[in-house]
């Protein structure tokens, strides 16, 4: 049908008059036709027409061009086969249904069925009847709304998704977690929330620039999506903080594996246009309904677990437990009290021996900062390092450590060096080199006996300033060690520019060096060869096994340190050891085993025949525990050990002596990600709410929102065992 016929069908012929007889249009049909043709070509309006069966009888040529299909291929085709409703327009009706109703319609959003173009159109139509009132088809208009539609679609997408990474944003994650927890509570299902925070991201952002930071976040997002094999929802909450929702997972063994895979993938080196860098990740894990039943409760629990993971040394994961809130509060107080600790001489140094690979004689001692806290007691070097990292007292404490280490070394044989870690903030601080010189002068020791361990991260700062500081230290005569080499920042440019005496190989690389299937051993050999070519020594630390000791010796590493040789020891122990002419240490794997034994001393509940007993937990391992407090407990007795927070472990007494019993767990405990142990699963609050009396002895969680309320009490049987030094109760 030509446009003239379309015009005629719309009733547009000649002039028309109002009810009073006045002419309201003096246009001829040709003039009207010309006006409509101009309108079509302008793109402001297009026209279409169909017969009673819905087949196209007319279509504006511009509309055919818009959907990239020749006009002759469209005429005679069903309109519903040419155009499809656009997904997301909010309508549920199909185009055949709309046409079949034979009623006027407008605002119907469609796109080409051919898929050749992404053009989006808005259609309107009205039914046409002949003089007898019979339906003869549709006549209507169309408009190209592609730009408007995609702009609105993008606006809607941005409201739900992070524009940088394409992940769900904070608002969408909140909605998803809310709806999931509501549905899962009704169905009594579990889900886990993981909170992730990138370690050292700010350093990259500050030194390589925000463009590099943005690209790094995009790469992190891609890796994060590849690292999780389970059904999940991943979101970026802003900055370097991410969130993961894992439905129907409450097995902490599985969740620990997911967290470790995320951490392992995110710590691999990144290639950016501005340079190569390495970051890390810390993960906090909370599980609903164990750790909360609302989004606010579960996300807060995951946040506290993340805070604990970061404070525990970063690059690790942590499950939520009820003690974490108090721990977080106390940690903040510790950070605030660091300045006072320096001024009141609460800090002290322990020293870890560094032995020569050839001869096993101690040639240096690495200083580790500890804190003798009035309430907490001794805070060891590992925990203290986590406290110091986020503190504003980093520089003050670092200066104190150098001064104290120099004073201690003044009383050692001149053949023994002292090694001190230098925080990035201290290295970049004003007067750092002068402070080192003053420490040497005050202690009256040779500069060559002070070894400063410089982290690779200093090279992310001002290049000229770093070079000047290193040159000044070299001129001063102190020994310089490049710390954590192989952690990912590593570049030959550092070694070419800086006057280092020693390369300290990254501990994580060393830990994997004995893995037969890995490439780490080859990397260690390459680093040793590189150091040899540059006339530098190498140090490997964190060595925990005889096999690793043997492998590193064969690689030609110059110096070794780790638990297999000695843990950090007090200054008095150092003096005692240095009284001999030579201090030799032979590696011994038993030292590592002793260090790993977890000694605990706390009250717990054990359950037997529905009766609860309070005992003292003396030590705990993956396979069993030692409890104290009950008398006359025969071998073979089974207990349910309540470790708190819904953690139940079935155990059998395998040895007994007076008031002490050795237990073997039916199912091994697992690592909690930060050096502790936990059960793989916990008793669900859903089960607690309906279990009744037999489990009355279980310690209660905070399940205020649970239907059914708290677990009922009572119904326990007569106790079978008496407490030590207490007569055994008689049966009723």
Number of C-alpha atoms within 10 A of each C-alpha: 13 11 17 17 13 20 16 13 15 12 9 17 15 13 12 14 11 9 7 6 8 9 11 10 11 12 15 13 16 12 12 17 20 14 12 18 16 13 14 18 14 11 14 11 18 23 23 23 25 26 19 17 14 20 20 23 21 22 24 20 17 17 23 17 11 16 23 16 17 12 16 11 10 18 18 14 15 17 22 20 15 19 19 19 22 18 11 9 13 10 11 10 10 14 17 14 11 15 22 12 10 17 12 15 15 13 13 20 25 23 22 23 15 14 12 11 13 14 18 24 23 19 19 18 24 17 20 22 14 10 6 6 8 10 15 16 22 25 23 22 17 24 19 22 15 15 11 11 17 14 12 12 14 14 12 11 15 15 15 19 22 19 14 14 18 17 23 25 23 19 14 18 22 17 12 16 24 16 12 18 23 15 12 18 19 9 10 15 18 22 23 26 27 28 28 27 23 23 19 16 19 16 16 22 15 13 15 19 13 13 13 19 22 16 17 22 20 16 16 22 21 15 15 18 15 11 18 17 8 11 11 15 17 22 25 26 21 11 13 19 14 23 23 22 21 20 21 16 18 22 16 22 17 12 22 22 14 18 25 20 14 24 24 15 16 25 19 14 16 18 13 15 10 12 11 15 22 20 23 20 26 28 31 28 29 30 28 28 26 24 25 23 23 18 20 12 15 26 25 18 28 27 22 27 27 27 25 27 27 25 22 22 17 22 22 25 32 28 27 25 17 14 9 16 17 10 14 16 10 13 17 13 11 18 19 15 14 22 16 12 19 17 10 9 10 15 21 21 21 21 23 24 27 27 26 19 21 12 10 17 17 24 19 22 24 21 24 23 24 19 21 15 14 9 6 10 9 15 16 16 18 14 15 21 18 19 22 20 16 13 17 14 18 20 20 13 21 20 17 18 23 23 21 15 27 28 18 15 22 19 12 15 14 13 10 17 24 26 27 23 19 21 21 19 16 17 19 18 11 10 12 17 18 13 15 21 17 13 23 24 15 13 17 13 17 15 20 16 21 25 24 22 22 23 19 20 18 18 20 16 16 11 10 9 13 17 16 12 17 19 15 14 21 18 10 16 16 20 21 22 26 24 22 24 21 21 19 17 20 19 13 8 9 15 17 10 11 17 19 23 19 22 26 23 23 20 20 14 19 21 18 16 22 19 12 9 9 11 13 19 21 12 16 24 17 13 20 23 17 17 19 15 9 14 11 18 19 24 26 25 19 18 22 21 21 13 13 19 23 12 14 25 15 11 16 17 26 20 24 25 25 23 24 24 27 20 17 21 16 14 16 10 12 19 14 9 14 17 11 9 8 13 15 18 17 11 21 16 16 14 17 19 13 10 13 12 11 15 13 13 12 10 14 17 21 24 22 17 14 20 20 23 20 17 18 18 20 18 16 19 20 17 14 22 21 20 26 21 19 22 20 17 19 14 15 13 13 21 23 20 24 20 18 17 17 19 18 22 24 18 23 20 21 15 16 20 13 12 17 21 24 19 25 22 20 13 14 18 20 18 19 19 21 16 11 14 16 22 20 21 16 17 13 17 27 20 11 23 16 14 14 15 15 18 19 20 21 24 15 14 16 15 19 11 12 16 13 14 14 18 21 17 13 14 13 16 14 14 17 15 19 18 17 15 10 11 10 15 12 10 8 5
